[in-house]
Each structure stands twice: as structure tokens, then as C-alpha cells.
């Protein structure tokens, strides 16, 4: 997605109720946002979305496979 968008803020949404391609998810489905420059995520720009909800009327949170793997790897690293 970052390579397609190239510039601006990229909203990272969960997979519980995905928005149509190219559309912004609902605020309660946006985990956070990162700044893009030339298709690259800029370090230190992550901003959590205060409106994000782990549970909504659409169900429990559901991470994409790459995001889930990243979270599991980070948790394992913390446990060492």
C-alpha cells in the first residue's frame, strides 16, 4: 500500500471490516497512521488512532497476516 500511495498519511486498519480499495476505513477500524515519503514509511511518525476499538458491532479486532506476524515477533523479542 505504501508503494502505491507514495506520499501523505497511510492509515493502518484492521481486517475486521475492511474498507473498499483506496478508501479510508472507519475511525473505529483504524489502528493508527504513518507518514509516507516516496513510498517509504518514515520512522517515528506512527500515531495511534484514539477512536480505534478492539471490539465493535462488526466483531473482534482482526489483524492482517503480516501485521499479526510483526506483533508476535515483537512480543517474542520482549520476552527474551
Secondary structure as UniProt FT lines:
FT   HELIX           2..5
FT   STRAND          8..13
FT   TURN            16..17
FT   TURN            21..22
FT   HELIX           27..29
FT   STRAND          30..37
FT   TURN            38..39
FT   STRAND          40..41
FT   TURN            43..44
FT   STRAND          47..48
FT   TURN            50..51
FT   STRAND          55..56
FT   TURN            57..58
FT   STRAND          59..60
FT   HELIX           65..79
//
